Amino acid sequence: MIITWAGDPAHQQTCTDRLARAFEQTMRRASGLLSARVHTSVDGARIVVDTQWERREAFDAWREAPEAQALFEQPGAAAEWDTRVYVRHSTHRPVRALHNEMVDRLVSQGFRGTPSIESALRTVPRHLFVPGVPLDVAYSQDVIVTRRGPDDLPVSSSSMPSIMALMLEQLDVRPGHHVLEIGAGTGYNAALLAVLAGSEGEVTTIDLDDTIVRDARDHLDAAGYARVRVLAGDGWLGAPQHAPYDRIEVTVGVSDLSPAWVAQLRDGGRLVAPLWLARGCELSVGFQKDGDRLRSVAVTECGFMRLRGPHAGAETFLNVRGWTVRMDAPDAARAAALEALLALEPRVEPAPPAPRGWHTRLLLEEPRALFLGRTQGSWWHAAHGILDTAVPPSLAFVTSRVWDHQLYTYGGTAARDALLERLATARSLHVQDLTIEVLPRTAPAPPDAIVLARPHYLYAIRERP
Ligand SMILES: C[S@@+](CC[C@H](N)C(=O)[O-])C[C@H]1O[C@@H](n2cnc3c(N)ncnc32)[C@H](O)[C@@H]1O
């Protein structure tokens, strides 16, 4: 569970200590509580209480008891308790069983990776890369955020195993390959790459942040992957000293490819990157290099934190009234309109049926489109819609099917009308049917494609008939 801190920083330590003592006493009495650890998050903005329980029911019973209620009312500006998302409980099962179950679940959910990827996932123990995280969380399907920035947005994590597996499939690492990973994070994916590249191969991974690099190094050593090279630096520049690479995997979101990656990739080699295309539409694309161009060989949906550092570009996440909104470029007028509209009471109605992939088509084709997610929510707390700043301004969005699939309208009716018309005429879109070609900026824009011009390359997006 996590308490979001909104008080005097000097008082925070007192509150952390008091909570630690209270948990210590609770430990002696609560039935089924195996451990409790109270600490301040790395960014200092939150107090984190990690508890491990014998059974989920033990936690539920404790949560209702007066003793727990008293803990939740700790004085000292404990602004918000979030137990729903962050409760961690351990079933105390053997690591091996939990590890295999993680991969079994991926397979039963339709993971179509090669046997070598499945075997790598069964080989590398994820829990050694996220020390301090309870085992059942380490072997869940969840993204594990390991570091947050001052604005509370995640800056480092171990990605969802399902997206890691899909990206490895797109990358197609073979024994003997030289591989470069951008974004070492916990080091877990680098270890998977090392298994796939084998003892004849070479894996270099790079991260911007010295402490992340140190942790990744420690994790890789502890798990037996000392042969992975971990570098500190700006991954945007690649690692020319060890180039050329047969494979480059970018594990952080970008809106353009770095010319350094393209230069350091062998001709015919593969590069996989989470590409931010339009208005928050982000796809993991596996490209093959062909001279001065790259052509996609595989496309899948994904969601990644953004590249940081001097080549990050302008901030494109906007936090407004509990929502995180994705923008292609900072836009003060749209930001102000959103702030004002989201302060209003929405009109809520059931959303009309929508074909698969309608939201991707909306983001790619509609200039006023918008992608929003709940700031403190999970990946499924997402919505897609239209923000119309013409007077009177209006906002309308549809929440995801796995959330509640409702249509929300704020302000005037123009956005709702436009969204309903789009939904009524929408054709389904399977991102797997998209092809993306990366061309030099000087190439003529192909007339038969949606073309995005980014500082270094043109991106020609087509849909297979
Ligand atoms: C999603 S995490 C990577 C997950 C990682 N591959 C793993 O297996 O745990 C993204 C990482 O990219 C790093 N990053 C962000 N900008 C970077 C940059 N310019 N150069 C190198 N690393 C960067 C972050 O510090 C973060 O650790």
The ligand as a MOL file (V3000), in Angstrom:
LIG
                    3D

  0  0  0     0  0            999 V3000
M  V30 BEGIN CTAB
M  V30 COUNTS 27 29 0 0 0
M  V30 BEGIN ATOM
M  V30 1 C 10.8280 0.5800 -19.1530 0
M  V30 2 S 12.3820 0.8750 -18.4320 0 CHG=1
M  V30 3 C 13.3730 -0.3840 -19.1590 0
M  V30 4 C 13.0970 -1.7390 -18.6480 0
M  V30 5 C 14.2880 -2.6550 -18.7330 0
M  V30 6 N 14.6490 -2.9710 -20.0930 0
M  V30 7 C 14.0950 -3.8640 -17.8680 0
M  V30 8 O 14.1850 -4.9960 -18.3620 0
M  V30 9 O 13.8680 -3.7050 -16.6660 0 CHG=-1
M  V30 10 C 13.0000 2.2850 -19.3170 0
M  V30 11 C 14.3920 2.6740 -18.9110 0
M  V30 12 O 14.8860 3.5750 -19.8900 0
M  V30 13 C 15.7580 4.4580 -19.2160 0
M  V30 14 N 15.9910 5.6440 -20.0510 0
M  V30 15 C 15.1920 6.7260 -20.2320 0
M  V30 16 N 15.7870 7.6060 -21.0510 0
M  V30 17 C 16.9910 7.0760 -21.3800 0
M  V30 18 C 18.0700 7.5220 -22.1980 0
M  V30 19 N 18.0340 8.6980 -22.8300 0
M  V30 20 N 19.1450 6.7200 -22.3080 0
M  V30 21 C 19.2080 5.5250 -21.6710 0
M  V30 22 N 18.2240 5.0610 -20.8820 0
M  V30 23 C 17.1300 5.8310 -20.7470 0
M  V30 24 C 15.0670 4.7340 -17.9070 0
M  V30 25 O 15.9740 5.2410 -16.9440 0
M  V30 26 C 14.4840 3.3750 -17.5730 0
M  V30 27 O 15.3400 2.6810 -16.7190 0
M  V30 END ATOM
M  V30 BEGIN BOND
M  V30 1 1 1 2
M  V30 2 1 2 3
M  V30 3 1 2 10
M  V30 4 1 3 4
M  V30 5 1 4 5
M  V30 6 1 5 6
M  V30 7 1 5 7
M  V30 8 2 7 8
M  V30 9 1 7 9
M  V30 10 1 10 11
M  V30 11 1 11 12
M  V30 12 1 11 26
M  V30 13 1 12 13
M  V30 14 1 13 14
M  V30 15 1 13 24
M  V30 16 1 14 15
M  V30 17 1 14 23
M  V30 18 2 15 16
M  V30 19 1 16 17
M  V30 20 1 17 18
M  V30 21 2 17 23
M  V30 22 1 18 19
M  V30 23 2 18 20
M  V30 24 1 20 21
M  V30 25 2 21 22
M  V30 26 1 22 23
M  V30 27 1 24 25
M  V30 28 1 24 26
M  V30 29 1 26 27
M  V30 END BOND
M  V30 END CTAB
M  END
